[in-house]
Amino acid sequence: MQTECSPAFIIFHSSNIFYIHIPFSLEMRYSTIYEGGKALDEKIIKKLLEIFPDGLSTKEEDKIIYSRDYWPIALRWFLDKKLPALPQAIVWPESKEQIASLIHLANEHGIPIIPYGGGSGVMGGAVPIHGGIVVDMKRMDKIVEVEDENLTVRVQTGINGMNLERKLNHHGYTLGHIPQSLYCSSLGGWLACKAAGQFSTKYGKIEDMVVALQAVLADGSVIESREVPRSSTGPEVEKLLIGSEGILGIITEATLKIWPYPEKRKCLSFAFESMEGALEAVRKILRRNVYPAVVRIYDEEETLRHFYDVQEAEGKCMLILLMEGVEEVVELERKVAEKICKINGTPCGEKPVHHWLETRFNVKESSEFLPRGFIFDTVEISAPWKNSAMLYHSIIKALKSVKGMVIASAHASHFYPQGVCFYFTFGGIPPKGMEAYDFYISAWDAIMDECIKNKASISHHHGIGITRKKWLAKEMGERMKMLKKIKEAIDPNNIMNPGKLVVEDE
Ligand SMILES: Cc1cc2nc3c(=O)[nH]c(=O)nc-3n(C[C@H](O)[C@H](O)[C@H](O)COP(=O)(O)OP(=O)(O)OC[C@H]3O[C@@H](n4cnc5c(N)ncnc54)[C@H](O)[C@@H]3O)c2cc1C
């Protein structure tokens, strides 16, 4: 079960900066948590070189880098000299034809294929638990076409999020998809995990932005849909790839909706006595068909953490709103939102929103907490309005009851007329004698069990990966059988990201 390999690097990212440093002496050895796969023989390596003359690595340091994504518990393991699992090779394709050839080869020899975008996934989705070949999509990063009349962009899926948004802005557009991981994630990863950006209440999640898709399926065939706004030609089978976390094929191109760059922005903030009061104000705004781009409600604990110098918000829940678009519409939205919020909220001005805008890409918890033995994670879930406040309180209570828990807080950051996404943060120190992983899973259990019990969804936008597999079948019920059949039909040799998403019968 334990494989050994030479040491390498650890990568932390804070905002858009990647720090690479070698934490231990070069003599140190690592063990792996998952088995990984068997070595590729020379014949296969030779064939891989024919397909990727300039895009193949079997180097130890590359294998270590691609042994994990941004799954927090894997970062902890790394500090304990353990890797999740090693791949046997990494390839960097530049065309769908190369990917198709690779997939044919993988089917012939039963080699796992793991698509890899930015490696910012936080669920372990890109970890090669059965070994195999990691397909890093970063060289497939071309913007194929920006279509002004249709308001679409056609783009290869290896593109880095910030590069895509920056280029669109340069041409006078926005995608409206700004996840906190904008600088370190790719379009392919967003599509495979159903990502959500900070401006989602107006522009939607990534799945709402897709017009057409191109993908290489698990049998090497290439599918492509038409760039039309809607069609009535049966189920949109290509959309099975959205949220598929790499188990059905590799998404190679997408045509997405874009918007003219907003001409006006308006920021508002209000402090509410309770989470209930803030949620109710937002629910009423959306019922009036007004969709601010950014809507975020912080509970008392997070308000204190992020807005400690806003006196009006002391001991309260902060709501921040950002409206953007055409000037007249923004002004109207401001009026409606302000009127509703003023009923029970205390106005706090624009400053807290500007503060959020300035700090919204700061991520330092993993580099600060983990080396100090502090285990933390963030967990997003979604719930209908009806039981949203109750669920928020019951999850916080459940988290606080986990032994060793120090932090249990949340904000709500994605809203719909039908409900809301809560984003919980937990952190603590495992009690003496308890393994880090056991503490970690107890905290996850606390949140997931409440979701299942209250018919909420266990994930809003991070996906399933390794962490959430434990609870997925419970949420999906009979639908898991359907997913299994789809997987077996499209990928009979189970080469695409094996061990993910489909829950085996226990
Ligand atoms: C600091 C930080 C902040 C974050 N903020 C957000 C946020 O605001 N919103 C949000 O939604 N998420 C967020 N995330 C999580 C993460 O960024 C998203 O899950 C993102 O969608 C992953 O993209 P990626 O390119 O890094 O994918 P990876 O981690 O490389 O891969 C994720 C999964 O997608 C599959 N995959 C990748 N590319 C393809 C492809 N072309 N075809 C098929 N499958 C593919 C992989 O096999 C894997 O299963 C954050 C993560 C971090 C570390």
PDBQT file of the ligand as one rigid body, heavy atoms in Angstrom, charges set to zero:
ROOT
HETATM    1  C1  LIG A 601      -8.338  29.654  -2.769  1.00  0.00    +0.000 C 
HETATM    2  C2  LIG A 601      -9.452  28.939  -3.463  1.00  0.00    +0.000 A 
HETATM    3  C3  LIG A 601     -10.633  29.608  -3.694  1.00  0.00    +0.000 A 
HETATM    4  C4  LIG A 601     -11.679  28.953  -4.365  1.00  0.00    +0.000 A 
HETATM    5  N1  LIG A 601     -12.808  29.664  -4.652  1.00  0.00    +0.000 NA
HETATM    6  C5  LIG A 601     -13.793  29.073  -5.355  1.00  0.00    +0.000 A 
HETATM    7  C6  LIG A 601     -14.954  29.809  -5.728  1.00  0.00    +0.000 A 
HETATM    8  O1  LIG A 601     -15.086  30.997  -5.450  1.00  0.00    +0.000 OA
HETATM    9  N2  LIG A 601     -15.907  29.161  -6.425  1.00  0.00    +0.000 N 
HETATM   10  C7  LIG A 601     -15.780  27.848  -6.789  1.00  0.00    +0.000 A 
HETATM   11  O2  LIG A 601     -16.676  27.325  -7.435  1.00  0.00    +0.000 OA
HETATM   12  N3  LIG A 601     -14.704  27.136  -6.430  1.00  0.00    +0.000 NA
HETATM   13  C8  LIG A 601     -13.702  27.706  -5.750  1.00  0.00    +0.000 A 
HETATM   14  N4  LIG A 601     -12.592  26.994  -5.415  1.00  0.00    +0.000 N 
HETATM   15  C9  LIG A 601     -12.478  25.586  -5.804  1.00  0.00    +0.000 C 
HETATM   16  C10 LIG A 601     -11.847  25.376  -7.214  1.00  0.00    +0.000 C 
HETATM   17  O3  LIG A 601     -11.164  26.503  -7.635  1.00  0.00    +0.000 OA
HETATM   18  C11 LIG A 601     -12.933  25.021  -8.191  1.00  0.00    +0.000 C 
HETATM   19  O4  LIG A 601     -13.452  23.752  -7.856  1.00  0.00    +0.000 OA
HETATM   20  C12 LIG A 601     -12.503  25.006  -9.654  1.00  0.00    +0.000 C 
HETATM   21  O5  LIG A 601     -13.648  24.767 -10.420  1.00  0.00    +0.000 OA
HETATM   22  C13 LIG A 601     -11.450  23.961  -9.972  1.00  0.00    +0.000 C 
HETATM   23  O6  LIG A 601     -10.847  24.298 -11.204  1.00  0.00    +0.000 OA
HETATM   24  P1  LIG A 601      -9.412  23.751 -11.612  1.00  0.00    +0.000 P 
HETATM   25  O7  LIG A 601      -9.165  24.162 -13.012  1.00  0.00    +0.000 OA
HETATM   26  O8  LIG A 601      -8.400  24.125 -10.634  1.00  0.00    +0.000 OA
HETATM   27  O9  LIG A 601      -9.719  22.178 -11.575  1.00  0.00    +0.000 OA
HETATM   28  P2  LIG A 601      -8.814  20.986 -11.028  1.00  0.00    +0.000 P 
HETATM   29  O10 LIG A 601      -8.624  21.096  -9.578  1.00  0.00    +0.000 OA
HETATM   30  O11 LIG A 601      -7.618  20.819 -11.869  1.00  0.00    +0.000 OA
HETATM   31  O12 LIG A 601      -9.809  19.761 -11.331  1.00  0.00    +0.000 OA
HETATM   32  C14 LIG A 601     -11.044  19.672 -10.674  1.00  0.00    +0.000 C 
HETATM   33  C15 LIG A 601     -11.852  18.510 -11.267  1.00  0.00    +0.000 C 
HETATM   34  O13 LIG A 601     -12.193  18.797 -12.617  1.00  0.00    +0.000 OA
HETATM   35  C16 LIG A 601     -11.688  17.792 -13.508  1.00  0.00    +0.000 C 
HETATM   36  N5  LIG A 601     -11.285  18.500 -14.730  1.00  0.00    +0.000 N 
HETATM   37  C17 LIG A 601     -10.415  19.531 -14.845  1.00  0.00    +0.000 A 
HETATM   38  N6  LIG A 601     -10.345  19.954 -16.119  1.00  0.00    +0.000 NA
HETATM   39  C18 LIG A 601     -11.203  19.171 -16.841  1.00  0.00    +0.000 A 
HETATM   40  C19 LIG A 601     -11.591  19.114 -18.224  1.00  0.00    +0.000 A 
HETATM   41  N7  LIG A 601     -11.087  19.943 -19.137  1.00  0.00    +0.000 N 
HETATM   42  N8  LIG A 601     -12.489  18.176 -18.595  1.00  0.00    +0.000 NA
HETATM   43  C20 LIG A 601     -13.022  17.316 -17.694  1.00  0.00    +0.000 A 
HETATM   44  N9  LIG A 601     -12.701  17.333 -16.379  1.00  0.00    +0.000 NA
HETATM   45  C21 LIG A 601     -11.807  18.255 -15.955  1.00  0.00    +0.000 A 
HETATM   46  C22 LIG A 601     -10.560  17.135 -12.730  1.00  0.00    +0.000 C 
HETATM   47  O14 LIG A 601     -10.330  15.804 -13.136  1.00  0.00    +0.000 OA
HETATM   48  C23 LIG A 601     -11.079  17.196 -11.310  1.00  0.00    +0.000 C 
HETATM   49  O15 LIG A 601     -11.970  16.139 -11.074  1.00  0.00    +0.000 OA
HETATM   50  C24 LIG A 601     -11.533  27.601  -4.742  1.00  0.00    +0.000 A 
HETATM   51  C25 LIG A 601     -10.329  26.938  -4.494  1.00  0.00    +0.000 A 
HETATM   52  C26 LIG A 601      -9.297  27.589  -3.859  1.00  0.00    +0.000 A 
HETATM   53  C27 LIG A 601      -8.025  26.852  -3.611  1.00  0.00    +0.000 C 
ENDROOT
TORSDOF 0
